[in-house]
């Protein structure tokens, strides 16, 4: 059934047509049934805030459809985008588990469908379902590894050009390769990409143009094609 913002609404996790390799997509049927009983699902427009950095963690958010930007800011107003969350991810987990404030701000990039579970209900759910607890630990480990990789990219890469190349390679990892290469639809503006890799908007725009001249990428609006992944990997020192 079509809902607000053109999203295909799902009645529950058991019958979800958007299943992926995400947090709750591989759990036992009885576990999924109990999760359905404690969650509330809503749709959000582009630019909606699911939760804000330093806000008390009320619960966790399962991203069913769409993409969410996770970022943090300094007192001076500088913003660093940590990563883009995709369907199947559980957001707010690192804060909700120990009862700490959210460490990041979560903002929708596109219209999204999200399931919310209150912290108390979620902790009780994990206590009653060992398979869900194991998946929670795996996701926390994955998020930690992702944070380390982001620090490595932003803090240890030699140049903005290398950081941008690594970002494009990361975004293209799970994309089907065609005879023309990997096609990426950029989920962020040049300004937001700059916030993700720790540089300026002008540098991002200039570097993408340079990549195009080097035949490392082909650009058509917000779509980027990587015709030769090996060449881009060589440029990035990957």
N, C-alpha and C positions, 0 to 999 in steps of 0.2 A: 504494500500500500504506500502510495506517495504521500509524504508529509510536508511540513514547512521546508522551504529552501530547496525543494526538489529531491530531498533525501528519501531513500527507500526505507521506511520504518520497519522495525523488527518487533514481533510480539515477545520474544524471549531468546535467550542464548541458545536454547536447544534447537530452535528452528532458524537460527541466524543464517542468512545467505552471504554474510560478509566474513565468514570464518577464515582465519589465517593461522599462522603459527604463533599467535599471541598468547597472553597470559591465561585466559579461560577457554581457549579454543580446543584444548586437548584434554580437558578434565573428564572424570567419570560422570555419566548421566545423572546420578543421584546428587553429586556435588553441584553440577550446573543447575539442577532443579532448585536446590536450596539457595544458590546465589540469586536466581531469578526472584526468589521470594523476598529478598532484602534490598534489592536495588530499585532505583527509580531512574527512568530514562527520559532524556530531554534532548531537544535539538537546539543548536546555537547558531547565530549568524556569524559571518566573518568578522573578526575583531572583538569577539566576546572574551571576557576574562573568566576563566574557570576558578582560578585562585591567584592570590597575589603574594609575592615574596614577603616573609615575616608575618603573614597572617596565621592565626591559630589553625592547625590542621583539623578540619571538621570530619574528613573522611578521604576516600580514594575515588578516583575517576577512571573508569574503563573507557578508552577511546574506541568506539565501534566503527565510526566512519569519519573521514576527513583527516586533517593534519593540524597539529598544535605546536606553536612555537614556545620553547622553554628558555627563559632569559633571566638574568639578574642585573641589578643596577648598583652603581656606586652613589655615595652621598652627593657627589658632584654632578650626577645626572648622566654619567656614561653608562652605556648598556652593552652587555656581552650576551649574545645568543649562544646557548650551550648546544642545543640540537633541535631537530624537528621530530616530534613524536608522531607515529603512524598507527593505523588501526591495529588493535590487538594489545596495545600497551596500557599498562596500569599507571596512572599518574598520581603523584602525591604519596607514593608508597614509602619512600625514605623518611618522610616526615610523620606520616600517620602511624606507622608501626611503633616508634618510641614516644609518640605524642609531642613532637617538637613542631615549631612553626615551619611552614613551607619554606624551602630554601630557594625556590625559584618562582617566577610568575609564568602562568600558563595561559596563552592567548591563542584563540583559533585563527588559523590562516585562511581556511575555507569554511563554509557551513559544515557543522559537525553534529554527529549523534553521539551522545555520551551517557554512560550509565554511572550513577553516583551511589556510593554505599557509605553510611555513617561509620565513623571509626569504631565505635563500640560494637556495632553489628559485624563489621569486618573482622575484628579481632576474635570475636566469638565464633564466627564462621571458620576462620583458620584453625582454631582450637579443635573444632569438630571434624575437620576434613584434612587429614595429613597430606593428601595429594595436592590440595590447594596451597598448603604451607610450603611444600617442596617447590612449587612453581613460583611462589612469592620470593623465596630465597634465590632462585635462579634469576628472576627478574632484577632483584636488587644487585646481584653480582654483575649482570649485564649492564645495568645503568652505571655502576661504578667503573667498569672497564671502559664504557663509552666516555665517561667524564675524564678518565686518564688519557684516552686517545685525543680528546679535544684539547687538553692541556699540552700534550705532546705536539699537536699540530700548531697551536697558537704560540706556545712558548719556546719550542725548540726548532721549528722550521726556520731556515735561513732567511727567507724572504717572503713578501706578500704573494709573489707569483707562485712560489712553491706551495704556500698554504692554500691558495685558490685551486691549484691543480689537485692537491690531495682531497679537497672538499668535493670537487667534481667527480673524482674517482670513487669516493665514498658513496655519493648519491647514485652512481651508476652500477654499483655492485650487484643489486638484485634485479636489474632491468634486463629484459630479454634482448639478446644481441641479434640484430638483423644484419643483412649483407652490407648495409650502409653504416653499421656501428650501433652504439647505444644512444637512445633518444631520451633526453631529460627535459621535463617541464619544470622550470625554476619555480620553487614554492615561495621564494623570497625576492624582494626588490634588491637592487644594487646596494642601497643603504643598509638593508638588513644583512646582506651577505658580508658587508664590511664589518658589521657588529659581530658576525659569527667568526670571522677569521682575524679580527683585531687590526683593521686597517681603515682606510677612508673610502667613501663612495667613488671618488675620482680615481683612486688606484684600482678599484674593482673594474670600473668601466674601461679604463686604459688597458688593464691586463687582459680582459676578455677580447678586446680588439687586437692585442698583440698575439694572443692564442689563435685568433682567426687568421691572421697574416701568416702564422707559422703552420697553418693547416692542422692544428691540434684540435680545433673545434670548428663547427659550422653553426651559425646562429640565425634563427628566424623568429624574431620577437622574443617571447619568453621561453622558446624551445631551443635547446642546445643539443647538437649531435656530436658525439665523440667517435670519429671515423677510425681512429687507430689508438686503442687503449694503451698498447705497449709504448707508443711514442709519448703519450702523456705521462705514463708511469716513469719513463726515463727522465722526462723533464722535472718531475716532482722528486726524483731520487728515491722512489718507492721500491 
